[in-house]
Amino acid sequence: MQILVTGGAGYIGSHTCFALLEAGHRVIVLDNLCNSKVSTLDKIKLLTNKEIIFYPLDVTNESSVDSIFLNHRIDAVFHFAGLKSVSESVKKPLEYYYNNVVSTLILAKACQKYNINKFIFSSSATVYGRNKVPFLEDSELMSATTPYGETKVISERILTDVAKANSEFSVSLLRYFNPVGAHKSGLIGEAPNNIPNNLMPYITQVAKGKMRKLKIFGDDYPTVDGSGVRDYIHVVDLALGHVAALNNLLPGVNVYNLGTGKGTSVFQLVKAFEEVNNVHVPYEITNRRSGDIAECYADVSKAEKELKWKAKLGIIDICRDAWRFEKKYEV
Ligand SMILES: NC(=O)c1ccc[n+]([C@@H]2O[C@H](COP(=O)([O-])OP(=O)(O)OC[C@H]3O[C@@H](n4cnc5c(N)ncnc54)[C@H](O)[C@@H]3O)[C@@H](O)[C@H]2O)c1
């Protein structure tokens, strides 16, 4: 298939481009590089020995998006492009609503206009808000805890309504838990353009000496050791989950949790990282962050059963691969 991948130069998008190319698909990337570098695409070409068509454009620009659909026969759309910092979204809600919701609207509209019926959307465990863990796909989405989470809830609703109106439209809403790790080559990984918001790049940058101390937001949650608990999924497993979702896409709305089903606390992750890589990660405890919840992990039985997909890599692989990438990575 020929697949349009928005946000394909970013962290999860780049690993998914790799997996799609390895699975024999062709890939067109649309990315405005606001949180990524074009060199990532060159690295994927190097790893796969395959071409990638690249458009350095903004998905919120309707005429740019339209021109891509006009010029290429597209079989499926993978929509990764989005702003992803939960904490930044609290400070800049309009930027987040605009970028993340308008991009989904424009892509859905283009799919309708050009009769493209396969759509894979990057959703997030944040849609579950303060539901009870483990999160199940059929939980009621009461309210996400941040504007970022709301952009995912709204995008899911838009795509669900498109599917209701058009029985041929197939959409997969993939709710990621906490993607971490990097490709084993150490060539692609998570390399945010600014100060990292996610825990793992923060840990690796502190370990490398790029930043002085890791900030741990709260040690008084009702969890195993007081720090927040998350379901860390290796990005390579996550990328393969996308290929499985494409292979098993049914007409209508397909919702899947992509996680491991296991919770790991921040302290446990830092300790594992130090032990696996034999490095020290100094940290300090600061206040809880607005919108953060105590525990977040998935029930993954639906994806395992219907997609025949299961995360294979664990915390040790995650820590080792993330560190290999950071050590190799030059800005
Ligand atoms: N990383 C996570 O923890 C996580 C968890 C759940 C869901 N997600 C979602 O997965 C998707 C990918 O996340 P990621 O971690 O790879 O983030 P990322 O920032 O590495 O990648 C997103 C990419 O989209 C691009 N982009 C953003 N807005 C754009 C626009 N308007 N037009 C064109 N390109 C644009 C950025 O330049 C970047 O390359 C996002 O939608 C994110 O919300 C991420």
The ligand as an ORCA input file, in Angstrom:
! r2SCAN-3c Opt
* xyz 0 1
  N       5.112      9.972     22.810
  C       4.089      9.777     23.612
  O       4.268      9.661     24.822
  C       2.697      9.655     23.066
  C       1.716      8.999     23.839
  C       0.422      8.905     23.332
  C       0.111      9.463     22.108
  N       1.071     10.102     21.385
  C       0.710     10.700     20.108
  O       1.443     10.080     19.086
  C       1.728     11.019     18.045
  C       3.210     11.002     17.765
  O       3.913     11.312     18.957
  P       5.499     11.371     19.016
  O       5.891     10.973     20.384
  O       6.073     10.685     17.852
  O       5.699     12.940     18.900
  P       6.760     13.757     18.047
  O       6.664     15.167     18.495
  O       8.091     13.103     18.089
  O       6.174     13.597     16.589
  C       5.116     14.370     16.091
  C       5.534     14.865     14.728
  O       4.479     15.647     14.192
  C       5.020     16.823     13.623
  N       3.955     17.818     13.640
  C       3.326     18.373     14.721
  N       2.378     19.219     14.322
  C       2.389     19.199     12.959
  C       1.620     19.853     11.959
  N       0.655     20.724     12.264
  N       1.900     19.594     10.660
  C       2.881     18.716     10.330
  N       3.630     18.076     11.217
  C       3.380     18.304     12.531
  C       6.256     17.152     14.463
  O       7.222     17.902     13.764
  C       6.782     15.748     14.781
  O       7.691     15.299     13.802
  C       1.202     12.352     18.537
  O      -0.058     12.573     17.966
  C       1.082     12.159     20.030
  O       0.097     12.980     20.586
  C       2.354     10.185     21.835
*
